[in-house]
Amino acid sequence: MTSRADEYARRRGLLQLRCTAQRQRMEQSLAQIASDFGRFERSIDAVRKFRVPPLLLGAAAALALGLGGGRTIGLLGRAWVLFNSFQRIKRSILPTGSSR
């Protein structure tokens, strides 16, 4: 017959094993949640980067009505290339910390 102290030690060991397993499952779950939030934050950053002011949207709509769809798309494509080129030049000339 085991003594009361032996029984408590055995139960304590079992509880510690259960807690360790539970802690590992929690860490895995939290890592998955952090990964999901990372993807969400990257998508929010992309939306913020490409957000367009209402005045620019209005000007693009007026341009599309005045020039027609095909010419407007071509003009917007060239403007986008020009804008990206200037952004790259700015990043290559200015140090990373002084861009704003």
Jmol script that loads the backbone (N, CA, C; Angstrom):
load data "model"
ATOM      1  N   MET A   1       0.842  -1.180   0.000  1.00  0.00           N
ATOM      2  CA  MET A   1       0.000   0.000   0.000  1.00  0.00           C
ATOM      3  C   MET A   1       0.889   1.246   0.000  1.00  0.00           C
ATOM      4  N   THR A   2       0.570   2.150  -0.923  1.00  0.00           N
ATOM      5  CA  THR A   2       1.378   3.359  -1.029  1.00  0.00           C
ATOM      6  C   THR A   2       0.961   4.372   0.019  1.00  0.00           C
ATOM      7  N   SER A   3       1.902   5.131   0.408  1.00  0.00           N
ATOM      8  CA  SER A   3       1.600   6.154   1.403  1.00  0.00           C
ATOM      9  C   SER A   3       0.943   7.346   0.718  1.00  0.00           C
ATOM     10  N   ARG A   4       0.400   8.199   1.511  1.00  0.00           N
ATOM     11  CA  ARG A   4      -0.276   9.382   1.009  1.00  0.00           C
ATOM     12  C   ARG A   4       0.706  10.292   0.268  1.00  0.00           C
ATOM     13  N   ALA A   5       1.913  10.440   0.763  1.00  0.00           N
ATOM     14  CA  ALA A   5       2.933  11.288   0.129  1.00  0.00           C
ATOM     15  C   ALA A   5       3.308  10.739  -1.248  1.00  0.00           C
ATOM     16  N   ASP A   6       3.402   9.405  -1.361  1.00  0.00           N
ATOM     17  CA  ASP A   6       3.708   8.801  -2.668  1.00  0.00           C
ATOM     18  C   ASP A   6       2.579   9.057  -3.671  1.00  0.00           C
ATOM     19  N   GLU A   7       1.353   8.966  -3.183  1.00  0.00           N
ATOM     20  CA  GLU A   7       0.192   9.217  -4.047  1.00  0.00           C
ATOM     21  C   GLU A   7       0.185  10.674  -4.534  1.00  0.00           C
ATOM     22  N   TYR A   8       0.445  11.599  -3.627  1.00  0.00           N
ATOM     23  CA  TYR A   8       0.509  13.010  -4.013  1.00  0.00           C
ATOM     24  C   TYR A   8       1.633  13.264  -5.023  1.00  0.00           C
ATOM     25  N   ALA A   9       2.781  12.646  -4.838  1.00  0.00           N
ATOM     26  CA  ALA A   9       3.909  12.809  -5.758  1.00  0.00           C
ATOM     27  C   ALA A   9       3.551  12.259  -7.133  1.00  0.00           C
ATOM     28  N   ARG A  10       2.853  11.126  -7.162  1.00  0.00           N
ATOM     29  CA  ARG A  10       2.445  10.532  -8.431  1.00  0.00           C
ATOM     30  C   ARG A  10       1.449  11.441  -9.153  1.00  0.00           C
ATOM     31  N   ARG A  11       0.459  11.954  -8.414  1.00  0.00           N
ATOM     32  CA  ARG A  11      -0.534  12.869  -9.009  1.00  0.00           C
ATOM     33  C   ARG A  11       0.123  14.150  -9.497  1.00  0.00           C
ATOM     34  N   ARG A  12       1.054  14.642  -8.719  1.00  0.00           N
ATOM     35  CA  ARG A  12       1.751  15.871  -9.103  1.00  0.00           C
ATOM     36  C   ARG A  12       2.524  15.655 -10.414  1.00  0.00           C
ATOM     37  N   GLY A  13       3.193  14.535 -10.538  1.00  0.00           N
ATOM     38  CA  GLY A  13       3.923  14.213 -11.769  1.00  0.00           C
ATOM     39  C   GLY A  13       3.000  14.123 -12.972  1.00  0.00           C
ATOM     40  N   LEU A  14       1.831  13.475 -12.779  1.00  0.00           N
ATOM     41  CA  LEU A  14       0.856  13.381 -13.870  1.00  0.00           C
ATOM     42  C   LEU A  14       0.332  14.757 -14.271  1.00  0.00           C
ATOM     43  N   LEU A  15       0.049  15.588 -13.270  1.00  0.00           N
ATOM     44  CA  LEU A  15      -0.424  16.945 -13.571  1.00  0.00           C
ATOM     45  C   LEU A  15       0.639  17.760 -14.308  1.00  0.00           C
ATOM     46  N   GLN A  16       1.889  17.597 -13.917  1.00  0.00           N
ATOM     47  CA  GLN A  16       2.957  18.324 -14.598  1.00  0.00           C
ATOM     48  C   GLN A  16       3.079  17.883 -16.050  1.00  0.00           C
ATOM     49  N   LEU A  17       2.920  16.585 -16.293  1.00  0.00           N
ATOM     50  CA  LEU A  17       2.955  16.101 -17.677  1.00  0.00           C
ATOM     51  C   LEU A  17       1.793  16.654 -18.495  1.00  0.00           C
ATOM     52  N   ARG A  18       0.602  16.667 -17.884  1.00  0.00           N
ATOM     53  CA  ARG A  18      -0.565  17.232 -18.584  1.00  0.00           C
ATOM     54  C   ARG A  18      -0.373  18.711 -18.869  1.00  0.00           C
ATOM     55  N   CYS A  19       0.176  19.434 -17.896  1.00  0.00           N
ATOM     56  CA  CYS A  19       0.408  20.872 -18.088  1.00  0.00           C
ATOM     57  C   CYS A  19       1.430  21.130 -19.191  1.00  0.00           C
ATOM     58  N   THR A  20       2.460  20.317 -19.239  1.00  0.00           N
ATOM     59  CA  THR A  20       3.476  20.476 -20.273  1.00  0.00           C
ATOM     60  C   THR A  20       2.871  20.256 -21.654  1.00  0.00           C
ATOM     61  N   ALA A  21       2.072  19.201 -21.784  1.00  0.00           N
ATOM     62  CA  ALA A  21       1.424  18.923 -23.067  1.00  0.00           C
ATOM     63  C   ALA A  21       0.461  20.054 -23.444  1.00  0.00           C
ATOM     64  N   GLN A  22      -0.281  20.541 -22.471  1.00  0.00           N
ATOM     65  CA  GLN A  22      -1.220  21.624 -22.713  1.00  0.00           C
ATOM     66  C   GLN A  22      -0.486  22.904 -23.115  1.00  0.00           C
ATOM     67  N   ARG A  23       0.623  23.184 -22.462  1.00  0.00           N
ATOM     68  CA  ARG A  23       1.428  24.358 -22.790  1.00  0.00           C
ATOM     69  C   ARG A  23       1.957  24.276 -24.217  1.00  0.00           C
ATOM     70  N   GLN A  24       2.390  23.096 -24.632  1.00  0.00           N
ATOM     71  CA  GLN A  24       2.887  22.927 -25.996  1.00  0.00           C
ATOM     72  C   GLN A  24       1.779  23.137 -27.026  1.00  0.00           C
ATOM     73  N   ARG A  25       0.590  22.616 -26.735  1.00  0.00           N
ATOM     74  CA  ARG A  25      -0.543  22.832 -27.652  1.00  0.00           C
ATOM     75  C   ARG A  25      -0.891  24.314 -27.740  1.00  0.00           C
ATOM     76  N   MET A  26      -0.843  25.021 -26.610  1.00  0.00           N
ATOM     77  CA  MET A  26      -1.117  26.461 -26.597  1.00  0.00           C
ATOM     78  C   MET A  26      -0.104  27.223 -27.432  1.00  0.00           C
ATOM     79  N   GLU A  27       1.170  26.864 -27.289  1.00  0.00           N
ATOM     80  CA  GLU A  27       2.217  27.537 -28.057  1.00  0.00           C
ATOM     81  C   GLU A  27       2.016  27.329 -29.548  1.00  0.00           C
ATOM     82  N   GLN A  28       1.629  26.118 -29.952  1.00  0.00           N
ATOM     83  CA  GLN A  28       1.370  25.856 -31.362  1.00  0.00           C
ATOM     84  C   GLN A  28       0.182  26.672 -31.861  1.00  0.00           C
ATOM     85  N   SER A  29      -0.858  26.743 -31.063  1.00  0.00           N
ATOM     86  CA  SER A  29      -2.040  27.520 -31.442  1.00  0.00           C
ATOM     87  C   SER A  29      -1.702  29.000 -31.558  1.00  0.00           C
ATOM     88  N   LEU A  30      -0.937  29.511 -30.604  1.00  0.00           N
ATOM     89  CA  LEU A  30      -0.561  30.925 -30.643  1.00  0.00           C
ATOM     90  C   LEU A  30       0.346  31.232 -31.824  1.00  0.00           C
ATOM     91  N   ALA A  31       1.210  30.305 -32.181  1.00  0.00           N
ATOM     92  CA  ALA A  31       2.062  30.509 -33.354  1.00  0.00           C
ATOM     93  C   ALA A  31       1.213  30.585 -34.617  1.00  0.00           C
ATOM     94  N   GLN A  32       0.194  29.750 -34.715  1.00  0.00           N
ATOM     95  CA  GLN A  32      -0.704  29.784 -35.879  1.00  0.00           C
ATOM     96  C   GLN A  32      -1.474  31.098 -35.920  1.00  0.00           C
ATOM     97  N   ILE A  33      -1.950  31.547 -34.778  1.00  0.00           N
ATOM     98  CA  ILE A  33      -2.686  32.820 -34.716  1.00  0.00           C
ATOM     99  C   ILE A  33      -1.764  33.970 -35.100  1.00  0.00           C
ATOM    100  N   ALA A  34      -0.539  33.965 -34.608  1.00  0.00           N
ATOM    101  CA  ALA A  34       0.412  35.023 -34.950  1.00  0.00           C
ATOM    102  C   ALA A  34       0.700  35.020 -36.448  1.00  0.00           C
ATOM    103  N   SER A  35       0.788  33.854 -37.036  1.00  0.00           N
ATOM    104  CA  SER A  35       1.012  33.751 -38.478  1.00  0.00           C
ATOM    105  C   SER A  35      -0.173  34.336 -39.244  1.00  0.00           C
ATOM    106  N   ASP A  36      -1.385  34.009 -38.806  1.00  0.00           N
ATOM    107  CA  ASP A  36      -2.582  34.544 -39.461  1.00  0.00           C
ATOM    108  C   ASP A  36      -2.646  36.063 -39.333  1.00  0.00           C
ATOM    109  N   PHE A  37      -2.321  36.589 -38.151  1.00  0.00           N
ATOM    110  CA  PHE A  37      -2.328  38.033 -37.971  1.00  0.00           C
ATOM    111  C   PHE A  37      -1.249  38.703 -38.812  1.00  0.00           C
ATOM    112  N   GLY A  38      -0.121  38.026 -38.983  1.00  0.00           N
ATOM    113  CA  GLY A  38       0.939  38.570 -39.833  1.00  0.00           C
ATOM    114  C   GLY A  38       0.463  38.751 -41.260  1.00  0.00           C
ATOM    115  N   ARG A  39      -0.247  37.749 -41.781  1.00  0.00           N
ATOM    116  CA  ARG A  39      -0.809  37.865 -43.134  1.00  0.00           C
ATOM    117  C   ARG A  39      -1.829  38.996 -43.195  1.00  0.00           C
ATOM    118  N   PHE A  40      -2.664  39.102 -42.173  1.00  0.00           N
ATOM    119  CA  PHE A  40      -3.674  40.158 -42.128  1.00  0.00           C
ATOM    120  C   PHE A  40      -3.014  41.534 -42.110  1.00  0.00           C
ATOM    121  N   GLU A  41      -1.975  41.697 -41.299  1.00  0.00           N
ATOM    122  CA  GLU A  41      -1.288  42.982 -41.206  1.00  0.00           C
ATOM    123  C   GLU A  41      -0.607  43.343 -42.526  1.00  0.00           C
ATOM    124  N   ARG A  42      -0.030  42.345 -43.214  1.00  0.00           N
ATOM    125  CA  ARG A  42       0.584  42.625 -44.507  1.00  0.00           C
ATOM    126  C   ARG A  42      -0.460  43.066 -45.528  1.00  0.00           C
ATOM    127  N   SER A  43      -1.647  42.460 -45.494  1.00  0.00           N
ATOM    128  CA  SER A  43      -2.685  42.868 -46.435  1.00  0.00           C
ATOM    129  C   SER A  43      -3.197  44.270 -46.109  1.00  0.00           C
ATOM    130  N   ILE A  44      -3.298  44.604 -44.834  1.00  0.00           N
ATOM    131  CA  ILE A  44      -3.710  45.963 -44.445  1.00  0.00           C
ATOM    132  C   ILE A  44      -2.662  46.972 -44.897  1.00  0.00           C
ATOM    133  N   ASP A  45      -1.381  46.638 -44.749  1.00  0.00           N
ATOM    134  CA  ASP A  45      -0.319  47.531 -45.217  1.00  0.00           C
ATOM    135  C   ASP A  45      -0.389  47.738 -46.723  1.00  0.00           C
ATOM    136  N   ALA A  46      -0.713  46.681 -47.462  1.00  0.00           N
ATOM    137  CA  ALA A  46      -0.843  46.808 -48.913  1.00  0.00           C
ATOM    138  C   ALA A  46      -2.005  47.724 -49.271  1.00  0.00           C
ATOM    139  N   VAL A  47      -3.115  47.598 -48.550  1.00  0.00           N
ATOM    140  CA  VAL A  47      -4.267  48.472 -48.808  1.00  0.00           C
ATOM    141  C   VAL A  47      -3.903  49.918 -48.496  1.00  0.00           C
ATOM    142  N   ARG A  48      -3.197  50.142 -47.399  1.00  0.00           N
ATOM    143  CA  ARG A  48      -2.790  51.510 -47.052  1.00  0.00           C
ATOM    144  C   ARG A  48      -1.839  52.088 -48.093  1.00  0.00           C
ATOM    145  N   LYS A  49      -0.984  51.244 -48.625  1.00  0.00           N
ATOM    146  CA  LYS A  49      -0.009  51.704 -49.610  1.00  0.00           C
ATOM    147  C   LYS A  49      -0.700  52.127 -50.909  1.00  0.00           C
ATOM    148  N   PHE A  50      -1.723  51.375 -51.310  1.00  0.00           N
ATOM    149  CA  PHE A  50      -2.373  51.640 -52.586  1.00  0.00           C
ATOM    150  C   PHE A  50      -3.672  52.434 -52.468  1.00  0.00           C
ATOM    151  N   ARG A  51      -3.938  52.970 -51.306  1.00  0.00           N
ATOM    152  CA  ARG A  51      -5.172  53.731 -51.146  1.00  0.00           C
ATOM    153  C   ARG A  51      -5.078  55.010 -51.978  1.00  0.00           C
ATOM    154  N   VAL A  52      -6.177  55.379 -52.603  1.00  0.00           N
ATOM    155  CA  VAL A  52      -6.202  56.495 -53.541  1.00  0.00           C
ATOM    156  C   VAL A  52      -7.092  57.594 -52.968  1.00  0.00           C
ATOM    157  N   PRO A  53      -6.595  58.842 -52.949  1.00  0.00           N
ATOM    158  CA  PRO A  53      -7.427  59.944 -52.455  1.00  0.00           C
ATOM    159  C   PRO A  53      -8.649  60.171 -53.354  1.00  0.00           C
ATOM    160  N   PRO A  54      -9.764  60.612 -52.783  1.00  0.00           N
ATOM    161  CA  PRO A  54     -10.983  60.824 -53.572  1.00  0.00           C
ATOM    162  C   PRO A  54     -10.789  61.823 -54.716  1.00  0.00           C
ATOM    163  N   LEU A  55      -9.958  62.840 -54.520  1.00  0.00           N
ATOM    164  CA  LEU A  55      -9.732  63.814 -55.582  1.00  0.00           C
ATOM    165  C   LEU A  55      -9.088  63.150 -56.794  1.00  0.00           C
ATOM    166  N   LEU A  56      -8.174  62.243 -56.550  1.00  0.00           N
ATOM    167  CA  LEU A  56      -7.521  61.531 -57.634  1.00  0.00           C
ATOM    168  C   LEU A  56      -8.507  60.614 -58.357  1.00  0.00           C
ATOM    169  N   LEU A  57      -9.406  59.978 -57.601  1.00  0.00           N
ATOM    170  CA  LEU A  57     -10.430  59.141 -58.223  1.00  0.00           C
ATOM    171  C   LEU A  57     -11.351  59.977 -59.111  1.00  0.00           C
ATOM    172  N   GLY A  58     -11.731  61.155 -58.624  1.00  0.00           N
ATOM    173  CA  GLY A  58     -12.576  62.043 -59.424  1.00  0.00           C
ATOM    174  C   GLY A  58     -11.878  62.502 -60.691  1.00  0.00           C
ATOM    175  N   ALA A  59     -10.599  62.830 -60.583  1.00  0.00           N
ATOM    176  CA  ALA A  59      -9.846  63.251 -61.767  1.00  0.00           C
ATOM    177  C   ALA A  59      -9.726  62.108 -62.767  1.00  0.00           C
ATOM    178  N   ALA A  60      -9.521  60.888 -62.290  1.00  0.00           N
ATOM    179  CA  ALA A  60      -9.428  59.737 -63.186  1.00  0.00           C
ATOM    180  C   ALA A  60     -10.760  59.473 -63.879  1.00  0.00           C
ATOM    181  N   ALA A  61     -11.864  59.639 -63.158  1.00  0.00           N
ATOM    182  CA  ALA A  61     -13.181  59.448 -63.767  1.00  0.00           C
ATOM    183  C   ALA A  61     -13.442  60.503 -64.842  1.00  0.00           C
ATOM    184  N   ALA A  62     -13.085  61.749 -64.559  1.00  0.00           N
ATOM    185  CA  ALA A  62     -13.261  62.812 -65.552  1.00  0.00           C
ATOM    186  C   ALA A  62     -12.384  62.556 -66.776  1.00  0.00           C
ATOM    187  N   LEU A  63     -11.179  62.103 -66.563  1.00  0.00           N
ATOM    188  CA  LEU A  63     -10.271  61.774 -67.648  1.00  0.00           C
ATOM    189  C   LEU A  63     -10.836  60.641 -68.496  1.00  0.00           C
ATOM    190  N   ALA A  64     -11.404  59.629 -67.840  1.00  0.00           N
ATOM    191  CA  ALA A  64     -11.976  58.496 -68.566  1.00  0.00           C
ATOM    192  C   ALA A  64     -13.169  58.935 -69.408  1.00  0.00           C
ATOM    193  N   LEU A  65     -13.980  59.837 -68.880  1.00  0.00           N
ATOM    194  CA  LEU A  65     -15.124  60.325 -69.648  1.00  0.00           C
ATOM    195  C   LEU A  65     -14.680  61.188 -70.825  1.00  0.00           C
ATOM    196  N   GLY A  66     -13.631  61.979 -70.603  1.00  0.00           N
ATOM    197  CA  GLY A  66     -13.178  62.887 -71.659  1.00  0.00           C
ATOM    198  C   GLY A  66     -12.391  62.194 -72.761  1.00  0.00           C
ATOM    199  N   LEU A  67     -11.562  61.249 -72.414  1.00  0.00           N
ATOM    200  CA  LEU A  67     -10.698  60.615 -73.412  1.00  0.00           C
ATOM    201  C   LEU A  67     -11.221  59.289 -73.939  1.00  0.00           C
ATOM    202  N   GLY A  68     -12.061  58.639 -73.205  1.00  0.00           N
ATOM    203  CA  GLY A  68     -12.508  57.306 -73.586  1.00  0.00           C
ATOM    204  C   GLY A  68     -11.717  56.263 -72.811  1.00  0.00           C
ATOM    205  N   GLY A  69     -12.237  55.046 -72.772  1.00  0.00           N
ATOM    206  CA  GLY A  69     -11.659  53.997 -71.943  1.00  0.00           C
ATOM    207  C   GLY A  69     -10.265  53.558 -72.358  1.00  0.00           C
ATOM    208  N   GLY A  70     -10.051  53.291 -73.643  1.00  0.00           N
ATOM    209  CA  GLY A  70      -8.767  52.761 -74.101  1.00  0.00           C
ATOM    210  C   GLY A  70      -7.622  53.734 -73.912  1.00  0.00           C
ATOM    211  N   ARG A  71      -7.843  54.986 -74.296  1.00  0.00           N
ATOM    212  CA  ARG A  71      -6.783  55.986 -74.139  1.00  0.00           C
ATOM    213  C   ARG A  71      -6.493  56.261 -72.672  1.00  0.00           C
ATOM    214  N   THR A  72      -7.529  56.243 -71.853  1.00  0.00           N
ATOM    215  CA  THR A  72      -7.340  56.502 -70.419  1.00  0.00           C
ATOM    216  C   THR A  72      -6.500  55.401 -69.771  1.00  0.00           C
ATOM    217  N   ILE A  73      -6.787  54.151 -70.103  1.00  0.00           N
ATOM    218  CA  ILE A  73      -6.027  53.034 -69.528  1.00  0.00           C
ATOM    219  C   ILE A  73      -4.563  53.135 -69.935  1.00  0.00           C
ATOM    220  N   GLY A  74      -4.299  53.450 -71.201  1.00  0.00           N
ATOM    221  CA  GLY A  74      -2.916  53.602 -71.660  1.00  0.00           C
ATOM    222  C   GLY A  74      -2.202  54.730 -70.934  1.00  0.00           C
ATOM    223  N   LEU A  75      -2.886  55.843 -70.770  1.00  0.00           N
ATOM    224  CA  LEU A  75      -2.300  56.990 -70.079  1.00  0.00           C
ATOM    225  C   LEU A  75      -2.041  56.671 -68.604  1.00  0.00           C
ATOM    226  N   LEU A  76      -2.987  55.990 -67.964  1.00  0.00           N
ATOM    227  CA  LEU A  76      -2.800  55.617 -66.562  1.00  0.00           C
ATOM    228  C   LEU A  76      -1.658  54.616 -66.404  1.00  0.00           C
ATOM    229  N   GLY A  77      -1.517  53.710 -67.359  1.00  0.00           N
ATOM    230  CA  GLY A  77      -0.405  52.759 -67.312  1.00  0.00           C
ATOM    231  C   GLY A  77       0.940  53.458 -67.401  1.00  0.00           C
ATOM    232  N   ARG A  78       1.056  54.415 -68.311  1.00  0.00           N
ATOM    233  CA  ARG A  78       2.315  55.167 -68.427  1.00  0.00           C
ATOM    234  C   ARG A  78       2.568  56.007 -67.184  1.00  0.00           C
ATOM    235  N   ALA A  79       1.525  56.596 -66.621  1.00  0.00           N
ATOM    236  CA  ALA A  79       1.682  57.390 -65.397  1.00  0.00           C
ATOM    237  C   ALA A  79       2.131  56.497 -64.234  1.00  0.00           C
ATOM    238  N   TRP A  80       1.590  55.276 -64.167  1.00  0.00           N
ATOM    239  CA  TRP A  80       1.975  54.342 -63.103  1.00  0.00           C
ATOM    240  C   TRP A  80       3.446  53.959 -63.222  1.00  0.00           C
ATOM    241  N   VAL A  81       3.900  53.692 -64.434  1.00  0.00           N
ATOM    242  CA  VAL A  81       5.309  53.352 -64.655  1.00  0.00           C
ATOM    243  C   VAL A  81       6.193  54.529 -64.253  1.00  0.00           C
ATOM    244  N   LEU A  82       5.806  55.728 -64.637  1.00  0.00           N
ATOM    245  CA  LEU A  82       6.576  56.920 -64.295  1.00  0.00           C
ATOM    246  C   LEU A  82       6.629  57.127 -62.783  1.00  0.00           C
ATOM    247  N   PHE A  83       5.485  56.952 -62.123  1.00  0.00           N
ATOM    248  CA  PHE A  83       5.424  57.114 -60.674  1.00  0.00           C
ATOM    249  C   PHE A  83       6.336  56.107 -59.978  1.00  0.00           C
ATOM    250  N   ASN A  84       6.253  54.840 -60.393  1.00  0.00           N
ATOM    251  CA  ASN A  84       7.108  53.818 -59.786  1.00  0.00           C
ATOM    252  C   ASN A  84       8.580  54.090 -60.046  1.00  0.00           C
ATOM    253  N   SER A  85       8.905  54.597 -61.213  1.00  0.00           N
ATOM    254  CA  SER A  85      10.301  54.924 -61.511  1.00  0.00           C
ATOM    255  C   SER A  85      10.804  56.014 -60.574  1.00  0.00           C
ATOM    256  N   PHE A  86      10.006  57.041 -60.369  1.00  0.00           N
ATOM    257  CA  PHE A  86      10.407  58.112 -59.456  1.00  0.00           C
ATOM    258  C   PHE A  86      10.550  57.594 -58.022  1.00  0.00           C
ATOM    259  N   GLN A  87       9.653  56.695 -57.618  1.00  0.00           N
ATOM    260  CA  GLN A  87       9.756  56.119 -56.269  1.00  0.00           C
ATOM    261  C   GLN A  87      11.060  55.346 -56.107  1.00  0.00           C
ATOM    262  N   ARG A  88      11.432  54.575 -57.113  1.00  0.00           N
ATOM    263  CA  ARG A  88      12.683  53.804 -57.036  1.00  0.00           C
ATOM    264  C   ARG A  88      13.898  54.717 -57.029  1.00  0.00           C
ATOM    265  N   ILE A  89      13.855  55.760 -57.841  1.00  0.00           N
ATOM    266  CA  ILE A  89      14.972  56.711 -57.860  1.00  0.00           C
ATOM    267  C   ILE A  89      15.099  57.385 -56.502  1.00  0.00           C
ATOM    268  N   LYS A  90      13.962  57.784 -55.939  1.00  0.00           N
ATOM    269  CA  LYS A  90      13.971  58.439 -54.632  1.00  0.00           C
ATOM    270  C   LYS A  90      14.558  57.518 -53.567  1.00  0.00           C
ATOM    271  N   ARG A  91      14.178  56.219 -53.603  1.00  0.00           N
ATOM    272  CA  ARG A  91      14.687  55.267 -52.618  1.00  0.00           C
ATOM    273  C   ARG A  91      16.173  55.015 -52.810  1.00  0.00           C
ATOM    274  N   SER A  92      16.651  55.078 -54.045  1.00  0.00           N
ATOM    275  CA  SER A  92      18.073  54.809 -54.265  1.00  0.00           C
ATOM    276  C   SER A  92      18.925  56.017 -53.917  1.00  0.00           C
ATOM    277  N   ILE A  93      18.389  57.230 -54.028  1.00  0.00           N
ATOM    278  CA  ILE A  93      19.148  58.440 -53.731  1.00  0.00           C
ATOM    279  C   ILE A  93      19.111  58.761 -52.234  1.00  0.00           C
ATOM    280  N   LEU A  94      17.925  58.743 -51.662  1.00  0.00           N
ATOM    281  CA  LEU A  94      17.768  59.103 -50.248  1.00  0.00           C
ATOM    282  C   LEU A  94      18.043  57.909 -49.348  1.00  0.00           C
ATOM    283  N   PRO A  95      18.679  58.149 -48.208  1.00  0.00           N
ATOM    284  CA  PRO A  95      18.838  57.048 -47.237  1.00  0.00           C
ATOM    285  C   PRO A  95      17.476  56.578 -46.738  1.00  0.00           C
ATOM    286  N   THR A  96      17.440  55.401 -46.197  1.00  0.00           N
ATOM    287  CA  THR A  96      16.180  54.776 -45.782  1.00  0.00           C
ATOM    288  C   THR A  96      15.447  55.588 -44.731  1.00  0.00           C
ATOM    289  N   GLY A  97      16.144  56.136 -43.752  1.00  0.00           N
ATOM    290  CA  GLY A  97      15.500  56.846 -42.652  1.00  0.00           C
ATOM    291  C   GLY A  97      15.004  58.222 -43.000  1.00  0.00           C
ATOM    292  N   SER A  98      15.487  58.877 -44.053  1.00  0.00           N
ATOM    293  CA  SER A  98      15.121  60.262 -44.333  1.00  0.00           C
ATOM    294  C   SER A  98      14.089  60.391 -45.451  1.00  0.00           C
ATOM    295  N   SER A  99      13.364  59.327 -45.767  1.00  0.00           N
ATOM    296  CA  SER A  99      12.401  59.408 -46.847  1.00  0.00           C
ATOM    297  C   SER A  99      11.145  60.175 -46.457  1.00  0.00           C
ATOM    298  N   ARG A 100      10.908  60.383 -45.161  1.00  0.00           N
ATOM    299  CA  ARG A 100       9.718  61.136 -44.744  1.00  0.00           C
ATOM    300  C   ARG A 100      10.072  62.186 -43.761  1.00  0.00           C
TER     301      ARG A 100
END
end "model"
wireframe off; spacefill off
backbone 0.3
color backbone group
